[in-house]
Amino acid sequence: GYYDTFQEAGESTSIPSGIYGLEQLKLWGKAKHWCPYYLTRRAINHANVLVFNYQYMLDPKVAKMVSKELESESIIVFDEAHNIDSVCIEALSVTINQRGLERATRSLSKLTSEVNRIKATDNQRLRNEYANLVNGLIDQGLLQVRSNNNNNNNTDNNNNHNNNNTDNNNTNNNNNTNSNNQSSLIPLPINDSTLESNILSPDVLAESVPGNIRRAEHFVAFLKKIVEHLKSRLRTVAGANGGVTSETPLAFLHRMMISTSLESKPLRFAYSRLQSLLRTLQISNMDEFNSLSDIADFATLLSTYSEGIARFAIVMEPNGSSIPGASDPILQLACLDASLAIAPLFKRFGSVVITSGTLSPIDLYPKLLQFQPCVSESLNMSTFRPNICPLVISRGSDQLPVSTKFDDRGDMGVVRNYGAMLVELAANVPDGIVAFFTSYSYMEGIVGEWDAMGVLRELTKHKLVFIETKDVVETTLALDNYRRACDSGRGAVFFSVARGKVSEGINFDRHYGRAVILFGVPFQYTLSHVLRARLEYLQTHFQIREQDFLNFDALRQASQCVGRVIRSKTDYGLMIFADNRFNRHDKRSKLPKWILQFLSEGYLNLSTDMAILHVRRFLRIMGQPIDQEALQSVLLTLDQVQSMAQPSSFVGENGEVETNMFQ
């Protein structure tokens, strides 16, 4: 197979210098008959530049396999990092529902069958399972290998270690002697040169796996107890006397230990033990065991972070489904402290850069991620013309205030004014318009009202209308047709949702987005029990007030939405904030500097008819031919770029001459 061929090639497995994406790596691996996955894992250690998803650095389950061998002198750059705290939270959070528990039960049945089959056909493999677990932890960087040369200098210590673990280590020593005479496997605490795991605490790293989960069949029975306990807790929550319940990890763990008679220590090894068992059984379809992996991850996090400050919250809700009337009780282990996931990176790497066009307000990120920045800077946009026109519309043409505040959003006057505002924009703005709403439910409700009022009929006289849905395939099809309508000159309006898929990853450059209108301030759902727990944690431990965080989070989402229309120096677009709350200084001051530089006093507190006058004037100016000399003045020439890349020498701290590629 491809993996065997890769292993046989040994150190000769290398690829020529160049830029490789997924397809190029697959083609190269196929040509050489090498496994492209393991080829990539090896190539990472020799690459100058690596570009990958945040999870490869922040999610401990992935980072310990991919990023562990990066040198501490590496420069880590998090681009588009406006939501980096949310990514850190998600990396250490687990959500479990009844369907997931049923799938986990089926996975355990299959695991039992596989263990029985292997015992009957290849029992030696299971006898070596514990040794495979130790080797697996070493491969992941959670345990260190100490060479025999070092062991000779510490004979007495190792003998004591072996004597204390005679029964368990005999198997390990025999296997290690046959497989690798150059080293013996001694669990050691992790050092600074290895990326620390966010899951396993230092005492776990230095200990052997508890005896009651070493044998495969015992471990499967151990997992069954956990699954049954979680099922019981969800049944209680969904029952007649149930309801939303919030507990600390320590309280939840205490109830689990009483109910199942399990100890806390083995839970810490659940995730690594399960992964080792799946590798030992040579399971090919790992997707079947995703739900079981989530439960093992839950158990490991629960046990590891049960002591000390409660940085996690366990929230159980009788209905976590978004479908009205559907019953789907869920259990969430929610991380409350974003700094847990990113702290090992700050500790290991000397240079970590966090950057984004919507990283505002910038002073809140060091508090959320618990670090002291060496340099903190917010920059203006370098432009040769005022290619952004932000407008705050606080009133309709009838002078009634407009807002999506809960008390006002159902007002027919607000609904009518928002509809008239959109029709006026469609009549005056060419090509594409993107309209963002605060939630799917609000978008569905107001579109229904517009249909009854005849607003959509008026709107389609000027442009076609497309709507984002929760279905990825439907949304992709709608986007394709939206672009076709813009290309054909017919023009279109795309209804989307802040915090949805379109607001983050889709660009509406050039004629695809001549205007973006944001209906309301996209606050999070403030009645969420997980959000309430995090707000309380931020207030208590980081002194971040609830309203400050909610404003910060809403305005960064608003910036992300309106920023979809500007993608280059020659691009231009209207950014319309349709809510009277944007007129308040505590809201608009949190917008990025590159938007505020264009938001003059004359663009605030506008009515719809006054805003349309500004729209017409802006589009008339932007419709003029581009001044090429002015454009070149804000662009770097090839010579300037090359001069920046010239190495400059300086004397380092140790007196040696060092080289810096960028001044």
VOGU-3710 file (C-alpha; in Angstrom, 3 decimals, decimal comma):
1> gyydtfqeag> 0,000/0,000/0,000  0,908/3,670/-0,085  1,867/3,728/3,584  4,121/0,670/3,311  5,895/2,158/0,292  6,358/5,409/2,209  7,853/3,562/5,177  10,217/1,582/2,956  11,513/4,777/1,351  12,618/6,028/4,788
11> estsipsgiy> 14,661/9,228/4,793  14,569/9,500/0,999  10,946/10,639/1,160  11,211/14,294/0,206  9,575/16,685/-2,218  11,174/19,439/-4,340  11,008/23,051/-3,222  7,785/24,789/-4,166  4,280/25,692/-3,035  2,039/22,686/-2,415
21> gleqlklwgk> -1,690/22,640/-1,845  -3,865/19,621/-1,169  -4,185/18,590/-4,820  -0,453/18,961/-5,519  0,399/16,801/-2,488  -2,067/14,130/-3,628  -0,599/14,094/-7,143  2,989/13,905/-5,865  2,100/11,106/-3,441  0,295/9,169/-6,169
31> akhwcpyylt> 3,235/9,514/-8,571  5,690/8,203/-5,950  3,185/5,695/-4,497  3,627/7,350/-1,088  0,899/8,173/1,397  0,347/11,945/0,969  -0,820/12,338/4,574  2,369/10,999/6,128  4,425/12,699/3,424  2,881/16,016/4,494
41> rrainhanvl> 3,529/15,256/8,163  7,207/14,795/7,364  7,417/17,775/4,985  6,097/20,111/7,697  9,436/19,870/9,495  11,291/21,210/6,438  8,856/23,849/5,162  9,589/27,580/5,383  5,945/28,644/5,384  2,942/26,635/6,588
51> vfnyqymldp> -0,642/27,748/6,004  -3,339/25,826/7,805  -6,515/26,095/9,841  -6,507/27,485/13,396  -7,372/24,056/14,792  -3,943/22,734/13,801  -2,471/25,122/16,369  -5,233/25,549/18,948  -7,110/22,238/19,175  -4,937/19,981/21,364
61> kvakmvskel> -6,278/16,812/19,729  -4,850/17,960/16,389  -1,981/20,254/17,422  -0,072/17,567/19,290  0,135/15,528/16,066  0,842/18,306/13,559  2,471/21,293/15,248  4,550/19,676/17,984  7,858/19,748/16,092  7,737/23,378/14,986
71> esesiivfde> 10,770/25,245/16,284  10,274/27,746/19,072  11,824/30,420/16,826  8,919/30,028/14,379  6,741/33,090/13,795  3,059/32,256/14,289  0,577/34,517/12,481  -3,162/34,249/13,156  -4,826/36,029/10,242  -8,525/36,948/10,296
81> ahnidsvcie> -8,247/36,529/14,062  -11,263/38,619/15,077  -12,993/35,449/16,357  -9,895/33,768/17,792  -11,344/33,689/21,316  -14,416/31,849/20,006  -12,194/29,319/18,194  -10,264/28,720/21,433  -13,524/28,187/23,321  -14,848/25,727/20,705
91> alsvtinqrg> -11,594/23,732/20,692  -12,103/22,812/24,352  -15,905/22,486/24,411  -17,990/19,355/23,864  -21,717/19,018/23,091  -23,494/15,689/23,580  -27,100/14,830/22,708  -29,243/11,675/22,790  -28,502/10,747/19,171  -24,792/10,994/19,895
101> leratrslsk> -25,143/8,738/22,937  -27,066/6,147/20,890  -24,327/6,197/18,241  -21,735/5,812/20,999  -23,601/2,752/22,306  -23,526/1,176/18,840  -19,820/2,025/18,573  -19,138/0,295/21,885  -20,942/-2,826/20,661  -18,808/-2,845/17,546
111> ltsevnrika> -15,699/-2,227/19,641  -16,570/-5,227/21,845  -16,993/-7,443/18,781  -13,655/-6,293/17,375  -11,868/-6,919/20,673  -13,337/-10,446/20,895  -12,358/-11,149/17,290  -8,780/-9,981/17,833  -8,528/-12,015/21,052  -9,472/-15,109/19,102
121> tdnqrlrney> -7,205/-14,467/16,110  -4,293/-12,306/17,298  -4,196/-12,131/21,093  -0,591/-10,920/21,066  -1,761/-7,609/19,617  -3,961/-6,977/22,657  -1,235/-8,046/25,066  0,932/-5,350/23,504  -1,883/-2,788/23,683  -0,534/-0,992/26,715
131> anlvnglidq> 2,885/-0,680/25,097  1,211/0,737/22,015  -0,522/3,303/24,216  2,788/4,474/25,699  4,354/4,648/22,234  1,340/6,595/21,006  1,681/9,179/23,755  5,354/9,596/22,919  4,512/10,093/19,239  2,024/12,770/20,227
141> gllqvrsnnn> 4,591/14,565/22,379  2,849/13,797/25,661  5,647/11,528/26,913  9,376/11,779/26,256  11,846/9,057/25,248  14,975/8,898/27,377  17,913/7,211/25,699  19,787/4,297/27,280  22,850/6,512/27,693  20,845/8,689/30,042
151> nnnntdnnnn> 19,410/5,610/31,688  22,900/4,361/32,543  23,502/7,543/34,485  20,274/7,029/36,399  20,382/3,264/36,991  19,225/3,412/40,572  16,260/5,618/39,756  15,163/3,462/36,851  15,548/0,288/38,866  13,289/1,748/41,506
161> hnnnntdnnn> 10,812/2,680/38,816  10,923/-0,814/37,349  10,650/-2,516/40,719  7,566/-0,489/41,575  5,930/-1,436/38,301  7,310/-4,934/37,740  4,186/-6,598/36,428  3,264/-3,815/34,085  6,686/-2,931/32,786  7,886/-6,446/32,008
171> tnnnnntnsn> 5,637/-6,488/28,986  6,820/-3,050/27,960  10,493/-3,921/28,381  10,188/-7,101/26,315  8,428/-5,300/23,507  10,840/-2,388/23,588  13,827/-4,733/23,467  12,518/-6,428/20,351  11,364/-3,283/18,592  13,927/-0,696/19,602
181> nqssliplpi> 17,172/-1,495/21,401  18,280/2,119/21,272  15,814/3,524/23,812  13,582/2,590/26,705  10,248/4,240/27,270  10,231/6,184/30,518  7,348/8,564/31,136  8,781/12,009/31,756  7,200/15,415/32,198  6,989/17,421/29,025
191> ndstlesnil> 9,691/20,021/28,394  9,580/23,481/26,842  10,593/22,242/23,407  7,392/20,252/23,023  3,949/21,722/22,493  2,052/21,029/25,699  -1,258/19,249/25,615  -4,189/21,296/26,853  -5,946/18,122/27,906  -3,461/16,180/30,007
201> spdvlaesvp> -2,184/17,817/33,188  1,486/17,416/34,246  0,778/14,708/36,818  -0,953/12,608/34,159  2,010/12,992/31,810  4,330/11,530/34,422  2,110/8,599/35,420  1,295/5,215/33,972  -2,181/4,431/32,696  -4,334/3,143/35,595
211> gnirraehfv> -4,612/-0,633/35,776  -8,408/-0,765/35,487  -8,390/0,506/31,895  -5,246/-1,178/30,539  -7,009/-4,247/29,212  -9,193/-3,526/26,192  -12,311/-5,267/27,499  -12,041/-3,433/30,835  -11,747/-0,101/29,059  -14,831/-0,793/26,917
221> aflkkivehl> -16,816/-1,615/30,062  -15,461/1,595/31,596  -16,776/3,639/28,650  -20,165/1,899/28,803  -20,612/3,097/32,382  -19,882/6,681/31,313  -22,334/6,510/28,404  -25,095/5,039/30,561  -24,583/7,719/33,205  -24,829/10,496/30,579
231> ksrlrtvaga> -28,014/8,921/29,203  -29,469/8,899/32,702  -28,622/12,574/33,234  -30,235/13,580/29,931  -33,383/11,567/30,737  -33,630/13,453/34,029  -33,264/16,807/32,280  -35,920/15,935/29,681  -38,328/14,509/32,248  -41,386/16,131/33,802
241> nggvtsetpl> -39,360/17,484/36,715  -36,428/18,430/34,538  -35,332/21,760/33,135  -32,154/23,664/32,448  -29,380/22,663/34,846  -25,949/24,202/35,243  -23,165/22,587/37,276  -19,462/22,977/37,848  -17,213/20,163/36,570  -16,420/19,189/40,171
251> aflhrmmist> -20,099/18,782/41,088  -20,859/16,814/37,920  -17,817/14,584/38,464  -18,801/13,949/42,079  -22,288/12,774/41,032  -20,775/10,589/38,299  -18,358/8,940/40,725  -21,175/8,178/43,187  -23,465/6,821/40,461  -20,931/4,715/38,544
261> sleskplrfa> -18,309/3,898/41,224  -15,653/5,147/38,791  -12,539/6,962/39,948  -11,451/10,361/38,697  -7,944/9,391/37,617  -8,821/6,900/34,820  -11,133/9,488/33,255  -8,126/11,663/32,448  -6,771/8,974/30,147  -10,056/8,218/28,383
271> ysrlqsllrt> -9,376/10,075/25,117  -5,771/8,893/24,611  -6,703/5,346/25,679  -9,560/5,227/23,141  -7,390/6,518/20,293  -4,735/3,933/21,104  -7,318/1,131/21,127  -8,745/2,218/17,759  -5,230/2,192/16,296  -4,514/-1,217/17,792
281> lqisnmdefn> -7,715/-2,672/16,348  -6,822/-1,035/13,005  -10,244/0,581/12,633  -10,469/2,002/9,103  -13,705/4,000/9,299  -13,036/6,380/12,180  -16,175/8,427/11,452  -18,272/5,691/13,059  -16,544/6,430/16,368  -16,815/10,233/16,370
291> slsdiadfat> -19,570/10,268/18,981  -17,625/7,890/21,214  -14,523/10,084/20,803  -16,571/13,102/21,903  -17,604/11,278/25,069  -14,010/10,252/25,807  -12,938/13,851/25,192  -15,685/15,006/27,569  -14,501/12,607/30,284  -10,863/13,704/29,930
301> llstysegia> -11,660/17,418/30,070  -14,094/16,922/32,948  -11,565/15,124/35,127  -8,594/17,305/34,195  -10,252/20,641/34,911  -12,472/19,679/37,847  -10,161/21,154/40,475  -9,398/24,806/41,170  -11,143/27,716/39,454  -14,165/26,544/37,469
311> rfaivmepng> -13,004/27,379/33,941  -15,702/25,167/32,474  -19,452/24,975/32,949  -21,714/21,994/32,340  -25,094/23,077/31,023  -27,913/20,585/30,440  -30,985/21,744/28,528  -34,195/19,796/27,815  -34,380/21,101/24,257  -31,320/22,105/22,272
321> ssipgasdpi> -33,015/21,697/18,892  -33,682/24,684/16,652  -36,805/22,943/15,300  -39,951/24,171/17,100  -41,647/21,410/19,087  -38,753/18,934/18,685  -37,343/17,430/21,878  -33,567/17,050/21,849  -31,970/17,290/25,315  -28,310/18,269/25,197
331> lqlacldasl> -25,375/18,320/27,573  -22,664/20,904/26,978  -19,221/21,043/28,536  -18,520/24,698/27,785  -15,063/26,189/28,137  -15,313/29,674/29,645  -11,664/30,733/29,386  -10,295/31,269/25,856  -6,750/31,634/27,194  -6,549/27,902/28,030
341> aiaplfkrfg> -6,166/26,891/24,383  -3,720/29,588/23,306  -1,550/29,823/26,448  0,811/26,977/25,364  1,547/28,872/22,127  2,477/32,042/23,977  4,689/29,984/26,277  6,459/28,095/23,517  6,836/30,526/20,618  8,663/33,838/20,895
351> svvitsgtls> 6,680/35,594/18,153  2,896/35,306/17,880  1,066/37,812/15,663  -2,708/38,274/15,894  -4,099/40,315/13,022  -7,391/41,050/11,281  -9,141/43,839/9,450  -11,882/43,785/12,084  -9,785/43,333/15,251  -11,606/46,051/17,143
361> pidlypkllq> -11,633/47,176/19,875  -8,088/45,909/20,009  -7,524/46,461/23,738  -10,016/43,740/24,760  -8,143/40,843/23,117  -5,195/40,820/25,587  -7,724/40,524/28,427  -9,659/37,696/26,771  -6,518/35,734/25,858  -4,498/36,711/28,943
371> fqpcvsesln> -1,291/37,977/27,348  0,750/41,164/27,367  1,258/42,431/23,785  4,681/43,797/22,839  3,165/45,836/19,997  -0,483/46,839/19,623  -1,426/48,946/16,615  -4,590/49,838/14,712  -3,973/51,147/11,196  -5,882/53,306/8,764
381> mstfrpnicp> -6,619/52,124/5,248  -4,284/53,550/2,591  -6,554/54,725/-0,218  -6,296/57,116/-3,142  -9,981/58,058/-2,992  -12,807/57,816/-0,425  -13,931/54,390/-1,620  -15,998/53,616/1,486  -19,207/55,417/2,394  -20,493/54,353/5,836
391> lvisrgsdql> -23,950/55,712/6,667  -25,922/55,416/9,905  -29,669/55,471/9,181  -31,591/55,987/12,395  -34,968/57,104/10,979  -37,262/56,245/8,137  -38,541/58,796/5,642  -41,496/59,364/8,001  -38,979/60,282/10,782  -39,933/57,270/12,919
401> pvstkfddrg> -36,846/55,648/14,545  -35,770/52,249/13,222  -34,183/49,529/15,330  -34,229/45,761/15,818  -34,436/46,033/19,596  -36,702/43,302/20,917  -39,386/45,817/21,901  -39,349/47,543/18,498  -38,671/44,833/15,934  -42,300/43,768/15,671
411> dmgvvrnyga> -43,557/47,320/15,195  -45,218/47,634/11,787  -43,755/51,111/11,362  -40,229/49,727/11,724  -40,964/46,839/9,347  -42,459/49,234/6,771  -39,533/51,678/7,023  -36,952/48,911/6,640  -38,782/47,660/3,548  -39,017/51,142/2,011
421> mlvelaanvp> -35,326/51,700/2,779  -34,331/48,533/0,914  -36,552/49,362/-2,092  -35,018/52,862/-2,331  -31,507/51,396/-2,221  -32,349/48,831/-4,909  -33,656/51,624/-7,132  -30,470/53,696/-6,785  -27,600/51,224/-6,340  -26,457/49,266/-9,416
431> dgivafftsy> -25,591/45,547/-9,497  -25,473/43,674/-6,185  -26,725/44,541/-2,681  -26,182/42,341/0,384  -28,622/42,690/3,296  -27,673/41,227/6,695  -30,184/40,444/9,430  -29,484/39,691/13,092  -30,843/36,110/13,038  -32,561/33,536/10,839
441> symegivgew> -35,811/33,878/12,774  -35,854/37,659/12,399  -35,070/37,416/8,680  -37,858/34,894/8,116  -40,322/37,002/10,080  -39,627/40,332/8,399  -39,471/38,809/4,888  -42,923/37,328/5,538  -44,229/40,749/6,600  -42,657/42,386/3,530
451> damgvlrelt> -44,371/39,857/1,305  -47,736/40,683/2,852  -47,081/44,420/2,469  -46,057/44,118/-1,181  -42,475/45,216/-0,462  -40,964/42,165/-2,164  -43,074/42,816/-5,253  -41,694/46,366/-5,436  -38,186/45,109/-4,764  -38,243/42,581/-7,615
461> khklvfietk> -39,054/45,379/-10,054  -35,464/46,563/-9,545  -33,516/43,420/-8,634  -33,861/39,678/-8,107  -33,956/38,397/-4,524  -31,944/35,465/-3,106  -31,941/34,178/0,473  -29,372/32,359/2,606  -30,738/29,281/4,386  -29,289/26,883/6,944
471> dvvettlald> -28,826/24,331/4,156  -25,323/24,626/2,668  -26,328/23,283/-0,758  -29,270/25,688/-1,064  -27,128/28,652/-0,016  -24,376/27,727/-2,494  -26,931/27,519/-5,307  -28,437/30,871/-4,277  -24,977/32,488/-4,293  -24,218/31,141/-7,778
481> nyrracdsgr> -27,481/32,510/-9,153  -26,919/35,823/-7,356  -23,564/36,218/-9,106  -25,136/35,307/-12,454  -27,794/37,990/-11,951  -25,103/40,573/-11,188  -23,003/39,484/-14,196  -25,997/39,748/-16,527  -26,773/43,302/-15,451  -30,138/42,410/-13,907
491> gavffsvarg> -28,834/43,076/-10,392  -29,760/41,198/-7,235  -30,273/41,467/-3,482  -28,897/38,713/-1,232  -30,553/38,264/2,170  -28,086/36,874/4,686  -27,585/36,489/8,437  -24,870/37,951/10,646  -22,796/35,098/12,173  -23,900/32,895/9,269
501> kvseginfdr> -21,688/31,219/6,671  -21,934/34,086/4,175  -20,904/36,762/6,697  -17,545/35,076/7,353  -16,162/33,439/4,259  -17,818/34,931/1,161  -16,485/38,037/-0,585  -18,789/40,388/-2,483  -16,135/42,324/-4,357  -16,584/44,599/-7,374
511> hygravilfg> -20,129/44,627/-8,795  -21,183/41,707/-6,593  -21,433/44,079/-3,622  -21,876/47,781/-4,308  -23,768/48,166/-1,038  -24,236/46,204/2,166  -26,991/47,047/4,628  -27,043/45,753/8,182  -30,513/45,656/9,739  -29,882/45,940/13,476
521> vpfqytlshv> -27,004/45,289/15,872  -26,014/41,577/15,778  -25,925/40,816/19,499  -25,606/37,247/20,674  -28,687/35,530/22,075  -28,360/36,869/25,608  -30,650/34,238/27,168  -28,205/31,466/26,242  -27,177/29,677/29,432  -23,670/29,031/28,109
531> lrarleylqt> -23,252/32,723/27,252  -24,517/33,715/30,699  -21,944/31,435/32,319  -19,131/32,914/30,220  -20,213/36,502/30,931  -20,190/35,774/34,650  -16,717/34,230/34,360  -15,345/37,232/32,419  -16,815/39,633/34,978  -15,461/37,714/37,965
541> hfqireqdfl> -11,974/36,804/36,786  -11,071/39,284/34,025  -13,109/42,307/35,184  -14,762/42,581/31,749  -18,256/43,972/32,174  -21,155/42,127/30,584  -22,289/45,024/28,403  -18,719/45,772/27,282  -18,245/42,227/26,011  -21,649/42,096/24,317
551> nfdalrqasq> -20,999/45,409/22,539  -17,517/44,289/21,538  -18,783/41,003/20,146  -21,708/42,587/18,268  -19,595/45,322/16,674  -16,881/42,944/15,473  -19,599/40,884/13,809  -21,065/44,041/12,273  -17,619/45,016/10,944  -17,187/41,569/9,475
561> cvgrvirskt> -20,507/41,849/7,641  -19,980/45,282/6,105  -16,337/44,517/5,269  -17,474/41,950/2,690  -17,765/44,676/0,012  -14,179/46,021/0,053  -11,591/43,625/-1,314  -9,044/45,772/-3,202  -7,716/49,312/-3,695  -9,935/49,881/-6,710
571> dyglmifadn> -13,065/48,471/-5,102  -15,757/50,684/-3,574  -18,967/50,192/-1,660  -21,636/51,583/0,639  -21,814/50,418/4,258  -25,238/51,148/5,735  -25,897/50,656/9,453  -29,692/50,659/9,748  -30,357/50,992/13,471  -30,523/54,092/15,662
581> rfnrhdkrsk> -28,241/52,394/18,229  -25,297/52,763/15,843  -25,671/56,501/16,368  -24,495/56,100/19,973  -20,818/56,709/20,606  -20,346/53,542/22,689  -21,413/51,498/19,645  -19,829/53,189/16,638  -16,538/53,905/18,456  -15,876/50,156/18,502
591> lpkwilqfls> -15,854/49,963/14,701  -12,416/49,469/13,071  -10,270/52,514/12,408  -10,427/52,037/8,633  -14,226/52,473/8,760  -14,203/55,320/11,274  -11,821/57,359/9,100  -14,662/57,719/6,574  -17,532/58,048/9,079  -17,891/61,818/9,360
601> egylnlstdm> -20,513/63,665/11,408  -22,538/64,289/8,258  -23,079/60,541/7,845  -24,689/60,069/11,297  -28,340/60,114/12,385  -29,718/60,097/8,847  -33,240/59,521/7,628  -33,816/57,274/4,618  -34,301/60,150/2,145  -31,174/61,975/3,353
611> ailhvrrflr> -29,153/58,752/3,127  -30,284/58,229/-0,482  -28,890/61,683/-1,383  -25,489/60,634/0,038  -25,746/57,319/-1,849  -26,314/59,054/-5,190  -23,469/61,512/-4,661  -21,031/58,755/-3,622  -21,888/56,531/-6,610  -21,542/59,477/-8,983
621> imgqpidqea> -18,003/60,170/-7,704  -17,010/56,495/-7,755  -18,300/56,164/-11,314  -15,519/58,426/-12,627  -12,414/56,887/-14,260  -9,663/55,795/-11,861  -6,684/58,147/-11,545  -3,842/55,741/-12,287  -1,145/58,020/-10,850  -3,038/58,316/-7,574
631> lqsvlltldq> -3,513/54,537/-7,522  0,203/53,899/-7,993  0,987/56,218/-5,092  -0,593/53,777/-2,613  0,903/50,609/-4,141  4,376/49,176/-3,619  6,544/48,730/-6,696  8,423/45,514/-7,389  11,728/47,208/-6,488  10,306/48,334/-3,130
641> vqsmaqpssf> 9,118/44,826/-2,313  12,482/43,330/-3,240  14,346/45,917/-1,161  12,211/44,993/1,860  13,184/41,342/1,372  16,926/42,072/1,456  18,485/40,561/4,617  19,867/42,991/7,145  22,523/41,955/9,649  22,702/42,918/13,294
651> vgengevetn> 24,503/41,710/16,379  22,454/39,404/18,568  22,482/39,061/22,330  25,211/36,436/22,224  27,498/38,659/20,144  27,023/36,629/16,969  25,925/38,212/13,709  22,306/37,370/13,039  20,136/37,968/10,008  16,668/39,463/9,906
661> mfq> 14,717/39,131/6,658  12,425/42,085/7,326  13,292/45,414/8,884
//
